[in-house]
Structure formats: structure tokens, C-alpha cells
Amino acid sequence: MQKKFIARQPIFDSKENIYGYELLFRSSLENFFSCENPDHATSSVIVDSFLLFGIETLTAGRYAFLNFTDDLILKKFATLLPNQQVVIEILETVNPSPEMISACRDLKGHGYRLALDDFEYHPDLEPLIKLADLIKIDIQKTPLEEWKELSKRFDGQNIPFLAEKVETREQFRMAQELGFKYFQGYFFGRPETFATKEIHGFKLNYLQLMKEINENQPNFDRIEDIVKREPMICYKLFRYLNSPIFAFTREIQSIHHALILLGLNEVRKWISIVSLAAIGADKPSALMTSLIVRAKYCEMLAPLMGKKELELDLFLMGLLSMIDTVLESPLNEILEQVSTSDAVKTALLQGDGPLKPVFDLLKATEQGNWSQISENAAILSIPEDALATTYLGAIEWGNEIAQFEKETQVQETANLL
């Protein structure tokens, strides 16, 4: 059976809201062109991918960016996909022949959006440029002076530019200043500076709560005191616990009651989620959703490894993996204030220890690095075929939490009016 994996890379607007996701499949469509019936094989890959993974789940209603080669465009496979949800990425290897221009014009006529991928200007590309809804530029391989030249060349043409491989906040700001409208990369994960940032008092309360709940023998009287001192976290925690996510027949009204119904580890996870959400209330929602997906994915890997006892450690590893970005403070200082196992700290701070292969697998999955996925899955004795479903399950859970958070914010606003 052909293995099918999925990765998604977020695309942001200038306000750091998610505009779409580039979707990456392990089974590249080109691999099937040697088949006896390449048209049938390739169309099957597209349809199976969307039916198996579910475009709505993968993109949460945003645009899905998909790479298309010459053959895929000329054979009109894009028309198998919903035109309101898909952006067709025309690869840099595409030959701008009259047939290709005609095929792209036809796609535009059917309501599809077109993006030029890894763009480098050449006069032959002018017909495609006129059809493009978006131009993507790899800022890692394009010198700064070329950015500026491209910005001048297309000034006034009203074609938005997307900066690919934006790895730092500084690059994000530079691209913004040059007029880029959209951004793709991992700039969330690398804060520029830590030294001058002070963690506000109310955020320290939430860190203290995360520390208390994750102690080996938590003091629940003390935890309830902390929760009661923070009305918002109390409100959100019990809204979560009494939501359809759990579907309890009786309303949960106390931490002790939640312990009886859920157990210690589940209460730890939910208090950690709500605490981190409160800490990151001033950060882009995409960052918080990413952390929740990371946490769930890592947790779901534990039983696949045959180590269900590691679920909480792996959940916390994923949840805390970018807390330095949330708090804009050094990770080692933050982890001193949160009770986690040595294995979690070693993985996050040193990139080493027994949980390193899980953390490496998480990063490889997000980046669509298939060789690293296979290598770390083998180290962990996880069947590769299970990874796609596991990652999709984590995304679905993250979407559900994000939707609930949005509804909670709407309710909070309504209560204030």
C-alpha cells in the first residue's frame, strides 16, 4: 500500500492572521507518471488526499496552496478541486508556453487563484505574471537588493507578494517594510531578544498555576485558591470542562469534582492549556493553535510507541515548545518556573535525551521532511502508516479547541455589553 503523509505550512497576513496553508503530501504526484495510466493515477492521488485527510480539517476554512507541475496544469487536474478553497501554485520549473498560458487563463476563468512559486523575474514570465493573484519569493535565496528591485518593478500592478522562508522577526519586519502582504516560515519560533523583557505579574500567576498543577504531589487546595483569584481562568476552565468536548451529564463546579471525573493527568493538561492561553492572550491565535496541535500530536504518539505512561510528558513538551515566543523570555528561565520532568527540559533546552526523537519527529512532520519522519519513526518503533491519521487527529482537536476559544471570546464580549 502507498504510504500517505501530510504536512501543512501556515501562510500569514501582515497582522499574523492565518491566510492559508501550503499542503505537502509524501506521495508527490510526479511519482505516478511512469504508471500505465498516469492521468488516472494522478487524479486518484488528488482525490484520495482530499477525501482521506479532509481539506476543511487541514485548512480550517482557509486557502489550501498546492503545487502544480506543467503536466498537472495542462491535464486540468486542478478542476477536480473546489475553486473557492484552492490556490494553484505554478512551480518555477513550469514552461510558460502558449499552451500553458491558455491553460492558466482557463483556470482563472473557472474561478481558481494562481500563485507563482519561487519566483525569479524573466520577461518570458510576463503572461503568467498578468494572470497571477500572488507571487511567492524565497527570501533566503533572493538577496535583499533583488527584493527591493522586484518591489519597484511591480509597484502599481496590485499583485500581492508572499515572502517564503521567513525565519526571524527581523526578516518578517523587513519584508513588511518592502511591501510584502503575506508571509510563510517559522518566524514565530525565534524571538529576537529576551534580555529586556519582563514577565508581567498576572502572567506569573498563570506560570505559578502551571507549576503547582504539574508537581509530583499537587496541593489542590492551593491550586483552587489560585484559580479563584483569577476570574478569567476560572471561567474558561469550567467552560471547557462543561463543554460538548467532554459531554458530562453533570456540571463540573470544582477542581476536586473534575479530578474525580477526569483524573489527575487530564486536569493537569486542561489547566496547562487554559493557563497558556491566558498567558498568550496578546499573541496571534495561530501561535496558540499551533502549540495545542503540537501538544496533542506528541501525546498521541505515546501509545504508538508503546509508552502510554509518557502521554503527559509529551503533551507538556509540545505545549511548552514555543513558550519562550509567547512570553518573549529565555526558555531556560521559564522552565525553571514550571514543573516538568528532566526529560522534557532536556529535549527542549538541549535537543537531547530520551524524548529527542519525538521532538524531532514533531518538527519533521510540520516541515514535511519525509526522510526525517521515516528515520525518527523507526527509532521510536512507530508504524509510519499511523502518522498521517495521528497528525490529522491532532489538527482536528486543535481546530476544535480554537473554535471553542473563539466562541468563548464572543461570549465574554457579550457579557461585557
MIMARTOR-954182 format. One line per 5 residues: number of its first residue (from 1); for each residue x, z, y negated of N, C-alpha, C. Coordinates in steps of 0.02 Angstrom, whole numbers, plus 50000, padded with zeros to 5 digits. Example, Ala and Ser with C-alpha at 12.3 -4.5 7.8 and 13.67 -1.06 7.14 Angstrom:
2
1> 50660:50390:50284:50615:50390:50225:50660:50390:50165; 50642:50354:50112:50684:50357:50053:50645:50394:49998 .
# end
This chain:
417
1> 50042:50000:50060:50000:50000:50000:50044:50000:49937; 50026:49958:49888:50063:49956:49825:50052:50020:49785; 50107:50051:49765:50103:50112:49725:50081:50096:49654; 50037:50137:49627:50014:50127:49559:50024:50191:49519; 50065:50186:49468:50076:50242:49423:50055:50222:49354 .
6> 50047:50270:49311:50027:50256:49242:50066:50301:49195; 50084:50274:49139:50112:50314:49084:50078:50292:49020; 50075:50336:48972:50046:50316:48908:50090:50344:48852; 50100:50304:48802:50141:50325:48745:50097:50322:48682; 50088:50378:48648:50042:50379:48590:50068:50338:48531 .
11> 50022:50311:48494:50037:50275:48431:49998:50310:48376; 50033:50329:48323:50005:50370:48270:49996:50331:48206; 49950:50354:48163:49946:50328:48096:49989:50372:48050; 49989:50358:47985:50033:50394:47940:50015:50467:47931; 49952:50486:47950:49931:50555:47946:49940:50592:48013 .
16> 49974:50558:48059:49989:50585:48125:49927:50594:48168; 49876:50555:48155:49818:50550:48200:49833:50495:48251; 49807:50502:48311:49819:50452:48363:49777:50389:48350; 49811:50333:48344:49779:50268:48334:49765:50234:48401; 49810:50243:48448:49803:50212:48513:49857:50235:48560 .
21> 49858:50206:48620:49909:50221:48670:49935:50156:48699; 50001:50150:48706:50027:50095:48746:50025:50117:48819; 49994:50077:48861:49986:50094:48932:50038:50056:48972; 50072:50093:49015:50125:50065:49056:50108:50076:49130; 50109:50024:49169:50094:50029:49240:50158:50016:49280 .
26> 50165:50052:49335:50225:50042:49376:50227:49972:49405; 50170:49949:49429:50167:49882:49459:50163:49831:49403; 50221:49807:49379:50219:49759:49324:50185:49696:49350; 50147:49664:49306:50108:49607:49327:50152:49549:49351; 50212:49544:49323:50256:49489:49341:50277:49492:49415 .
31> 50276:49552:49443:50297:49559:49513:50254:49519:49561; 50196:49498:49539:50149:49466:49585:50150:49390:49580; 50192:49362:49536:50190:49290:49526:50216:49251:49586; 50251:49284:49631:50275:49249:49691:50222:49247:49746; 50165:49279:49732:50112:49279:49783:50083:49209:49790 .
36> 50049:49199:49846:50019:49134:49860:49966:49117:49808; 49929:49168:49786:49878:49157:49735:49892:49204:49676; 49939:49186:49631:49959:49232:49578:49902:49249:49530; 49857:49201:49519:49801:49215:49474:49759:49272:49501; 49742:49269:49565:49701:49321:49596:49739:49388:49597 .
41> 49804:49385:49615:49844:49446:49620:49849:49481:49552; 49864:49442:49500:49874:49471:49434:49809:49499:49407; 49755:49461:49413:49690:49486:49388:49669:49549:49426; 49686:49553:49490:49670:49612:49528:49707:49673:49502; 49770:49663:49482:49808:49720:49455:49776:49746:49392 .
46> 49756:49701:49347:49724:49722:49285:49659:49759:49299; 49616:49729:49339:49551:49760:49353:49559:49826:49390; 49602:49826:49442:49612:49888:49479:49639:49944:49435; 49685:49926:49391:49714:49977:49348:49661:50009:49304; 49618:49968:49276:49567:49996:49232:49513:50033:49272 .
51> 49497:50009:49331:49447:50044:49372:49476:50107:49401; 49540:50105:49423:49570:50163:49455:49582:50219:49406; 49611:50202:49348:49630:50254:49301:49576:50268:49249; 49539:50217:49229:49486:50227:49179:49513:50224:49109; 49499:50169:49074:49528:50160:49007:49503:50213:48959 .
56> 49440:50235:48966:49414:50285:48920:49451:50351:48928; 49466:50369:48990:49504:50431:49002:49575:50426:48974; 49607:50369:48987:49677:50361:48966:49685:50359:48890; 49636:50332:48855:49644:50323:48783:49598:50367:48741; 49551:50402:48772:49504:50445:48736:49469:50406:48680 .
61> 49453:50343:48694:49416:50303:48645:49459:50266:48595; 49526:50277:48598:49570:50240:48552:49590:50173:48582; 49629:50134:48543:49650:50069:48568:49700:50076:48626; 49694:50031:48674:49741:50025:48729:49786:49965:48715; 49852:49978:48707:49900:49925:48696:49929:49904:48763 .
66> 49926:49839:48778:49950:49813:48842:49996:49753:48832; 50052:49752:48867:50099:49696:48862:50074:49635:48899; 50080:49577:48868:50059:49514:48899:50115:49462:48893; 50131:49430:48949:50181:49377:48951:50147:49310:48937; 50189:49256:48935:50162:49189:48924:50107:49173:48975 .
71> 50123:49182:49039:50076:49163:49092:50010:49201:49085; 50014:49266:49071:49953:49305:49067:49909:49281:49009; 49941:49263:48954:49902:49239:48896:49873:49170:48910; 49914:49125:48935:49891:49057:48948:49837:49054:49001; 49840:49100:49050:49789:49101:49102:49728:49143:49084 .
76> 49728:49169:49022:49670:49202:48992:49649:49265:49031; 49698:49302:49059:49681:49363:49094:49656:49417:49046; 49674:49412:48982:49651:49462:48934:49576:49465:48929; 49543:49409:48942:49469:49408:48936:49434:49450:48989; 49473:49476:49038:49444:49522:49087:49435:49592:49056 .
81> 49465:49604:48998:49467:49670:48969:49421:49674:48908; 49395:49735:48893:49350:49742:48836:49385:49730:48769; 49360:49683:48730:49396:49663:48669:49396:49716:48615; 49349:49764:48617:49346:49816:48566:49395:49873:48580; 49424:49874:48640:49468:49930:48658:49540:49911:48668 .
86> 49554:49846:48672:49621:49823:48692:49657:49789:48635; 49722:49803:48629:49767:49766:48585:49816:49728:48631; 49817:49662:48624:49860:49620:48665:49929:49618:48633; 49979:49646:48668:50048:49644:48642:50082:49581:48668; 50099:49537:48622:50134:49475:48640:50208:49489:48642 .
91> 50238:49485:48700:50308:49503:48709:50354:49457:48670; 50413:49483:48655:50462:49445:48616:50488:49384:48653; 50478:49383:48720:50500:49327:48761:50451:49269:48761; 50393:49279:48730:50342:49226:48730:50365:49166:48690; 50355:49107:48717:50372:49044:48684:50315:49023:48638 .
96> 50326:49018:48572:50271:49000:48527:50255:48925:48529; 50237:48901:48587:50221:48830:48597:50151:48816:48569; 50134:48752:48558:50065:48736:48535:50012:48765:48582; 50025:48764:48648:49977:48791:48696:49968:48867:48686; 50025:48901:48673:50022:48973:48663:49984:48989:48598 .
101> 49998:48953:48546:49964:48964:48482:49889:48954:48491; 49870:48902:48527:49799:48888:48540:49767:48944:48580; 49803:48969:48632:49775:49023:48673:49766:49087:48633; 49814:49102:48589:49809:49162:48547:49752:49154:48496; 49745:49094:48469:49690:49082:48422:49623:49092:48457 .
106> 49621:49071:48520:49559:49079:48559:49544:49153:48571; 49597:49193:48585:49587:49265:48594:49561:49297:48530; 49589:49277:48473:49565:49303:48409:49491:49285:48399; 49474:49225:48418:49404:49203:48412:49356:49243:48454; 49382:49273:48508:49341:49315:48552:49346:49389:48533 .
111> 49375:49404:48476:49375:49472:48451:49432:49516:48473; 49484:49487:48504:49541:49527:48525:49591:49536:48468; 49623:49594:48467:49676:49609:48418:49743:49592:48450; 49787:49561:48410:49853:49540:48435:49908:49578:48399; 49959:49598:48437:50018:49630:48409:50080:49593:48433 .
116> 50128:49582:48389:50192:49552:48408:50241:49608:48424; 50264:49609:48487:50306:49663:48511:50380:49649:48499; 50419:49702:48484:50492:49696:48474:50508:49637:48428; 50477:49636:48371:50479:49578:48327:50547:49569:48293; 50572:49508:48295:50630:49486:48256:50611:49419:48224 .
121> 50617:49415:48159:50591:49356:48125:50628:49291:48143; 50588:49238:48153:50613:49170:48161:50558:49124:48135; 50576:49071:48100:50525:49026:48072:50475:49000:48123; 50498:48990:48186:50453:48965:48238:50394:49012:48252; 50403:49076:48232:50351:49126:48246:50296:49127:48192 .
126> 50304:49088:48140:50255:49090:48085:50183:49080:48108; 50168:49033:48154:50098:49025:48175:50070:49088:48209; 50114:49124:48248:50092:49186:48280:50084:49242:48229; 50129:49242:48179:50126:49293:48127:50059:49290:48091; 50036:49229:48078:49972:49220:48043:49913:49245:48084 .
131> 49921:49247:48149:49867:49271:48193:49872:49346:48207; 49930:49375:48193:49943:49444:48213:49903:49495:48172; 49877:49545:48207:49844:49602:48175:49894:49659:48163; 49953:49654:48196:50002:49708:48194:50069:49680:48214; 50123:49704:48183:50191:49684:48202:50230:49747:48219 .
136> 50259:49748:48280:50296:49806:48304:50371:49793:48298; 50407:49841:48269:50479:49835:48259:50514:49894:48290; 50563:49881:48333:50603:49932:48364:50655:49955:48313; 50645:50014:48284:50690:50036:48230:50756:50061:48256; 50764:50070:48322:50828:50090:48350:50878:50032:48352 .
141> 50851:49971:48361:50897:49914:48366:50894:49869:48304; 50852:49887:48256:50847:49848:48194:50880:49888:48138; 50935:49864:48109:50969:49900:48056:50923:49912:47996; 50937:49965:47960:50895:49985:47903:50887:49928:47853; 50940:49891:47840:50935:49836:47791:50886:49783:47815 .
146> 50882:49773:47881:50833:49724:47907:50762:49750:47899; 50753:49816:47906:50687:49845:47893:50664:49825:47823; 50711:49837:47775:50694:49825:47705:50680:49751:47693; 50720:49708:47724:50711:49636:47716:50643:49614:47743; 50625:49639:47803:50561:49622:47832:50503:49647:47788 .
151> 50513:49708:47761:50461:49736:47717:50450:49691:47657; 50504:49664:47628:50497:49619:47570:50467:49552:47591; 50488:49527:47649:50466:49461:47671:50389:49459:47680; 50362:49514:47705:50290:49514:47720:50249:49551:47668; 50281:49567:47613:50245:49601:47560:50188:49557:47535 .
156> 50128:49586:47532:50070:49549:47508:50031:49512:47562; 50058:49510:47624:50023:49474:47678:49973:49518:47715; 49973:49582:47699:49923:49628:47728:49926:49632:47804; 49987:49627:47832:49996:49636:47904:50028:49704:47915; 49994:49751:47946:50024:49817:47955:50083:49815:48004 .
161> 50134:49855:47989:50193:49860:48032:50191:49925:48072; 50214:49922:48134:50218:49980:48177:50292:49992:48194; 50316:50052:48181:50385:50070:48196:50388:50099:48267; 50424:50065:48311:50433:50089:48380:50496:50132:48385; 50496:50178:48433:50554:50221:48448:50573:50264:48389 .
166> 50523:50293:48358:50534:50342:48304:50550:50409:48337; 50611:50430:48334:50633:50488:48372:50639:50552:48331; 50643:50547:48265:50652:50606:48223:50604:50605:48164; 50594:50664:48134:50554:50669:48073:50583:50628:48017; 50649:50626:48013:50682:50588:47960:50666:50514:47967 .
171> 50669:50488:48028:50652:50418:48039:50578:50405:48023; 50535:50452:48041:50464:50446:48026:50453:50439:47951; 50486:50482:47912:50477:50480:47839:50507:50416:47809; 50565:50395:47834:50596:50334:47809:50550:50274:47822; 50522:50271:47882:50477:50216:47899:50415:50217:47855 .
176> 50389:50276:47841:50332:50282:47796:50349:50255:47727; 50408:50274:47701:50428:50252:47634:50437:50176:47630; 50454:50145:47686:50463:50072:47688:50397:50036:47699; 50342:50073:47706:50277:50041:47711:50249:50033:47781; 50283:50060:47832:50255:50058:47899:50190:50098:47901 .
181> 50140:50071:47936:50074:50103:47939:50064:50142:48005; 50099:50121:48058:50090:50152:48123:50158:50168:48153; 50159:50217:48200:50222:50244:48224:50216:50261:48298; 50269:50245:48336:50270:50259:48408:50337:50288:48425; 50337:50345:48460:50400:50376:48479:50390:50450:48492 .
186> 50445:50487:48495:50442:50558:48514:50465:50603:48457; 50447:50584:48395:50469:50623:48338:50437:50692:48335; 50381:50703:48371:50352:50769:48375:50401:50819:48405; 50441:50796:48452:50482:50841:48492:50547:50864:48461; 50563:50840:48402:50628:50858:48374:50621:50879:48301 .
191> 50605:50941:48287:50602:50964:48217:50670:50956:48184; 50671:50941:48120:50735:50927:48086:50776:50990:48076; 50744:51043:48052:50782:51103:48035:50742:51165:48053; 50778:51218:48070:50745:51280:48089:50764:51337:48042; 50824:51335:48016:50854:51394:47987:50813:51427:47932 .
196> 50778:51388:47891:50743:51417:47834:50670:51433:47848; 50647:51419:47908:50577:51430:47924:50565:51502:47947; 50515:51532:47917:50496:51600:47937:50427:51597:47969; 50419:51630:48026:50354:51630:48059:50307:51678:48024; 50249:51652:48002:50202:51693:47965:50175:51750:48008 .
201> 50154:51803:47974:50132:51863:48009:50076:51852:48058; 50026:51811:48039:49970:51802:48085:49991:51764:48147; 50042:51720:48140:50067:51684:48199:50106:51731:48244; 50139:51779:48214:50174:51829:48254:50125:51870:48296; 50065:51882:48269:50014:51917:48308:49997:51879:48372 .
206> 49991:51812:48365:49975:51771:48423:50033:51769:48473; 50094:51766:48447:50152:51769:48491:50154:51836:48529; 50136:51890:48493:50134:51956:48524:50081:51957:48579; 50025:51924:48567:49972:51920:48617:49997:51882:48679; 50032:51826:48668:50059:51788:48724:50110:51830:48763 .
211> 50149:51869:48727:50198:51913:48760:50163:51965:48803; 50113:51998:48775:50078:52051:48810:50043:52026:48873; 50010:51968:48868:49970:51944:48925:50015:51920:48982; 50076:51900:48965:50120:51873:49017:50172:51923:49042; 50165:51987:49022:50207:52040:49051:50191:52047:49125 .
216> 50239:52074:49163:50228:52084:49235:50168:52129:49248; 50161:52181:49207:50104:52226:49213:50071:52233:49144; 50028:52185:49127:49999:52185:49059:49955:52246:49047; 49957:52270:48985:49914:52325:48963:49852:52295:48931; 49797:52294:48969:49737:52259:48945:49701:52295:48889 .
221> 49708:52360:48885:49680:52395:48827:49714:52372:48763; 49780:52365:48767:49818:52342:48708:49800:52269:48692; 49793:52228:48744:49776:52158:48734:49708:52151:48701; 49659:52191:48724:49593:52188:48693:49595:52211:48621; 49637:52258:48606:49645:52281:48536:49671:52224:48492 .
226> 49721:52186:48519:49749:52130:48480:49696:52076:48470; 49659:52061:48523:49607:52009:48519:49554:52029:48468; 49534:52091:48469:49481:52114:48423:49504:52114:48351; 49571:52120:48339:49597:52118:48271:49599:52047:48243; 49593:51998:48287:49594:51928:48266:49526:51897:48283 .
231> 49479:51899:48236:49411:51874:48250:49410:51802:48275; 49453:51759:48248:49451:51688:48267:49472:51679:48340; 49525:51714:48361:49546:51705:48431:49495:51736:48478; 49464:51790:48458:49412:51821:48498:49353:51772:48506; 49334:51742:48450:49278:51694:48451:49294:51635:48496 .
236> 49354:51606:48487:49372:51546:48526:49381:51562:48600; 49411:51618:48615:49423:51636:48685:49357:51641:48722; 49309:51677:48693:49247:51687:48729:49202:51625:48727; 49211:51582:48676:49176:51517:48677:49202:51475:48736; 49268:51476:48746:49296:51440:48803:49269:51468:48869 .
241> 49275:51534:48876:49257:51565:48940:49183:51557:48956; 49141:51550:48905:49069:51542:48916:49046:51470:48909; 49093:51423:48909:49077:51352:48901:49062:51320:48969; 49037:51258:48969:49025:51222:49032:49088:51211:49073; 49147:51220:49043:49209:51213:49081:49209:51260:49141 .
246> 49180:51320:49131:49178:51370:49185:49109:51375:49218; 49056:51365:49178:48988:51367:49204:48971:51432:49240; 48990:51489:49210:48971:51553:49239:48897:51566:49226; 48865:51599:49273:48793:51614:49264:48783:51673:49218; 48834:51716:49211:48830:51773:49166:48880:51765:49110 .
251> 48862:51785:49051:48905:51778:48993:48963:51829:48997; 49024:51804:48983:49083:51847:48982:49090:51877:48912; 49095:51944:48909:49096:51977:48844:49158:52020:48833; 49202:52024:48883:49262:52065:48876:49319:52037:48919; 49380:52055:48901:49438:52034:48941:49433:52062:49011 .
256> 49410:52125:49018:49404:52155:49084:49354:52116:49127; 49299:52095:49097:49249:52056:49134:49279:51989:49156; 49317:51958:49111:49349:51894:49127:49399:51903:49185; 49435:51959:49185:49482:51972:49239:49448:51975:49307; 49390:52006:49309:49353:52013:49372:49332:51944:49398 .
261> 49307:51901:49351:49280:51836:49371:49334:51783:49381; 49388:51786:49342:49438:51733:49343:49502:51752:49379; 49522:51814:49374:49587:51835:49399:49639:51834:49344; 49694:51869:49356:49744:51880:49304:49776:51815:49279; 49796:51771:49326:49832:51711:49305:49789:51665:49262 .
266> 49725:51658:49279:49680:51615:49239:49671:51645:49169; 49663:51710:49165:49656:51742:49099:49721:51732:49059; 49777:51738:49092:49842:51726:49058:49844:51656:49028; 49823:51607:49068:49826:51538:49045:49781:51527:48985; 49720:51553:48987:49672:51541:48934:49690:51577:48870 .
271> 49715:51638:48876:49738:51673:48815:49798:51637:48786; 49842:51611:48829:49900:51573:48804:49878:51509:48769; 49830:51474:48797:49804:51412:48765:49775:51427:48697; 49731:51477:48694:49697:51493:48631:49747:51518:48579; 49796:51558:48601:49847:51583:48555:49888:51525:48527 .
276> 49909:51479:48570:49949:51423:48546:49909:51377:48501; 49844:51368:48517:49801:51327:48474:49795:51359:48405; 49791:51425:48402:49786:51459:48337:49852:51453:48299; 49908:51460:48335:49974:51453:48304:49983:51382:48274; 49957:51332:48310:49966:51263:48289:49907:51234:48252 .
281> 49866:51276:48221:49806:51252:48186:49824:51206:48128; 49884:51213:48100:49905:51172:48044:49945:51111:48066; 49948:51099:48131:49985:51042:48158:49937:50987:48181; 49962:50925:48190:49918:50872:48214:49886:50890:48281; 49823:50874:48289:49788:50890:48351:49820:50854:48410 .
286> 49851:50796:48398:49883:50759:48452:49939:50799:48484; 49975:50838:48444:50029:50880:48470:50001:50932:48517; 49947:50965:48497:49919:51018:48539:49890:50989:48603; 49857:50931:48598:49830:50899:48659:49886:50881:48707; 49942:50856:48679:49999:50838:48720:50026:50898:48758 .
291> 50029:50956:48725:50053:51017:48758:50006:51039:48814; 49941:51033:48802:49892:51053:48853:49897:51007:48913; 49905:50942:48902:49913:50895:48958:49977:50911:48996; 50031:50924:48959:50094:50943:48992:50085:51005:49036; 50052:51055:49008:50043:51118:49046:50004:51105:49110 .
296> 49949:51068:49104:49906:51056:49163:49942:51013:49215; 49978:50963:49192:50014:50919:49239:50066:50959:49278; 50105:51000:49243:50155:51041:49278:50123:51089:49327; 50067:51121:49306:50032:51167:49350:50007:51131:49413; 49980:51071:49405:49953:51034:49462:50006:51010:49510 .
301> 50069:51008:49487:50124:50988:49531:50142:51043:49581; 50127:51106:49564:50148:51162:49607:50122:51156:49679; 50056:51146:49690:50033:51140:49760:50060:51078:49794; 50074:51024:49756:50103:50964:49786:50174:50978:49812; 50207:51026:49780:50274:51046:49801:50271:51096:49858 .
306> 50210:51120:49874:50204:51173:49924:50223:51240:49896; 50218:51248:49828:50237:51311:49796:50183:51331:49746; 50125:51345:49772:50068:51363:49730:50083:51426:49689; 50128:51468:49713:50144:51529:49676:50179:51515:49609; 50201:51453:49599:50235:51435:49536:50186:51408:49484 .
311> 50122:51406:49499:50073:51375:49453:50078:51402:49382; 50079:51468:49375:50080:51498:49308:50145:51482:49272; 50202:51489:49307:50266:51473:49276:50268:51401:49252; 50244:51355:49293:50246:51284:49275:50198:51270:49218; 50140:51303:49219:50092:51295:49164:50124:51317:49098 .
316> 50155:51375:49098:50186:51401:49037:50245:51358:49015; 50282:51331:49063:50338:51287:49045:50312:51226:49006; 50259:51195:49031:50230:51138:48995:50202:51157:48928; 50167:51213:48926:50133:51235:48864:50184:51253:48810; 50240:51282:48830:50290:51305:48782:50344:51253:48768 .
321> 50339:51195:48799:50394:51147:48797:50409:51120:48728; 50359:51122:48683:50371:51099:48614:50348:51152:48563; 50349:51215:48583:50326:51267:48537:50373:51273:48477; 50437:51251:48485:50482:51251:48428:50459:51202:48374; 50427:51146:48396:50399:51098:48349:50338:51127:48314 .
326> 50298:51165:48351:50238:51196:48322:50257:51247:48270; 50305:51290:48286:50324:51345:48240:50381:51327:48194; 50414:51270:48207:50472:51249:48166:50525:51304:48163; 50538:51332:48221:50588:51385:48228:50627:51372:48292; 50688:51400:48299:50728:51388:48359:50693:51412:48422 .
331> 50697:51370:48473:50661:51385:48536:50686:51450:48567; 50751:51463:48565:50777:51523:48597:50750:51586:48563; 50741:51584:48497:50714:51642:48461:50640:51652:48478; 50603:51597:48485:50532:51603:48502:50523:51631:48572; 50562:51606:48620:50554:51628:48689:50574:51701:48698 .
336> 50613:51728:48653:50628:51800:48655:50566:51842:48641; 50518:51811:48606:50458:51847:48586:50398:51833:48633; 50410:51793:48684:50357:51776:48732:50382:51793:48802; 50342:51829:48840:50363:51848:48908:50355:51789:48956; 50410:51761:48977:50410:51708:49028:50466:51723:49077 .
341> 50463:51690:49134:50514:51702:49185:50580:51671:49163; 50634:51695:49193:50700:51667:49179:50703:51593:49198; 50667:51574:49250:50667:51504:49271:50638:51458:49217; 50584:51481:49184:50554:51442:49130:50602:51437:49071; 50632:51493:49052:50679:51492:48996:50740:51448:49011 .
346> 50765:51452:49072:50824:51411:49090:50807:51337:49087; 50748:51318:49110:50727:51248:49109:50721:51222:49038; 50689:51263:48994:50676:51241:48926:50737:51245:48881; 50778:51296:48890:50835:51306:48845:50898:51270:48868; 50909:51266:48934:50971:51239:48960:50962:51175:48999 .
351> 50898:51156:49012:50886:51097:49052:50915:51104:49122; 50907:51163:49151:50939:51177:49215:50894:51225:49255; 50917:51244:49314:50881:51293:49354:50832:51261:49403; 50796:51303:49440:50752:51278:49493:50693:51237:49467; 50673:51246:49405:50616:51208:49378:50637:51144:49342 .
356> 50702:51131:49339:50727:51071:49304:50697:51006:49331; 50693:50997:49398:50664:50933:49422:50592:50923:49400; 50554:50978:49394:50485:50972:49371:50483:50951:49297; 50525:50982:49257:50528:50964:49186:50551:50892:49177; 50601:50872:49218:50625:50803:49215:50571:50754:49237 .
361> 50531:50773:49288:50476:50731:49310:50423:50724:49256; 50408:50778:49222:50360:50777:49166:50382:50726:49113; 50445:50731:49092:50470:50686:49039:50472:50614:49063; 50492:50603:49125:50495:50535:49152:50424:50505:49156; 50375:50546:49173:50306:50521:49178:50281:50500:49109 .
366> 50295:50540:49058:50272:50523:48990:50305:50459:48965; 50367:50448:48986:50405:50390:48960:50398:50329:49004; 50365:50336:49062:50359:50279:49107:50426:50259:49137; 50469:50309:49149:50535:50296:49179:50528:50301:49254; 50512:50244:49285:50491:50245:49356:50547:50266:49403 .
371> 50610:50248:49389:50664:50268:49434:50673:50343:49433; 50668:50374:49373:50673:50447:49368:50613:50481:49401; 50555:50451:49395:50496:50479:49429:50508:50482:49504; 50531:50426:49532:50543:50424:49605:50597:50474:49626; 50651:50478:49586:50706:50523:49603:50684:50596:49603 .
376> 50648:50617:49551:50627:50687:49547:50570:50703:49595; 50527:50655:49608:50475:50666:49659:50507:50678:49727; 50560:50641:49742:50595:50651:49806:50628:50719:49809; 50659:50741:49753:50691:50807:49751:50640:50862:49764; 50579:50852:49736:50527:50903:49742:50484:50895:49805 .
381> 50499:50844:49845:50459:50828:49905:50385:50817:49888; 50374:50783:49832:50306:50766:49811:50293:50693:49829; 50238:50677:49864:50223:50607:49878:50208:50569:49814; 50244:50514:49803:50236:50476:49741:50164:50453:49731; 50130:50437:49785:50061:50412:49779:50015:50462:49747 .
386> 50033:50526:49748:49989:50578:49720:49998:50586:49645; 50052:50559:49617:50069:50573:49548:50020:50542:49498; 49998:50480:49512:49953:50447:49465:49888:50486:49457; 49859:50506:49513:49797:50545:49511:49808:50612:49477; 49865:50643:49490:49880:50708:49459:49886:50702:49383 .
391> 49923:50652:49361:49932:50641:49288:49865:50625:49255; 49826:50583:49288:49760:50566:49261:49716:50628:49256; 49719:50671:49308:49681:50734:49306:49701:50778:49248; 49766:50780:49233:49791:50820:49176:49766:50791:49110; 49766:50725:49105:49741:50693:49044:49667:50707:49034 .
396> 49628:50701:49088:49556:50715:49084:49544:50787:49061; 49582:50833:49089:49575:50904:49070:49594:50914:48997; 49649:50882:48976:49669:50887:48906:49617:50858:48859; 49587:50801:48878:49534:50771:48837:49474:50818:48832; 49458:50851:48887:49401:50897:48888:49413:50956:48841 .
401> 49473:50984:48844:49490:51040:48800:49491:51017:48727; 49519:50957:48714:49522:50932:48646:49452:50921:48618; 49406:50895:48659:49338:50884:48637:49303:50950:48624; 49315:50999:48667:49285:51064:48656:49311:51096:48592; 49376:51088:48580:49407:51116:48519:49375:51084:48458 .
406> 49364:51018:48461:49333:50983:48404:49262:51009:48392; 49224:51018:48446:49156:51044:48439:49156:51115:48412; 49206:51154:48433:49211:51223:48408:49225:51223:48333; 49269:51178:48310:49284:51174:48239:49223:51154:48199; 49183:51108:48226:49121:51088:48192:49074:51147:48187 .
411> 49069:51186:48241:49025:51244:48241:49050:51297:48191; 49117:51306:48188:49145:51354:48140:49128:51334:48069; 49134:51268:48055:49118:51243:47988:49045:51255:47972; 49002:51242:48020:48930:51251:48010:48914:51324:47997; 48949:51369:48030:48936:51441:48021:48955:51465:47951 .
416> 49004:51428:47921:49026:51448:47854:48980:51423:47799; 48939:51373:47816:48895:51343:47765:48832:51384:47755 .
# end
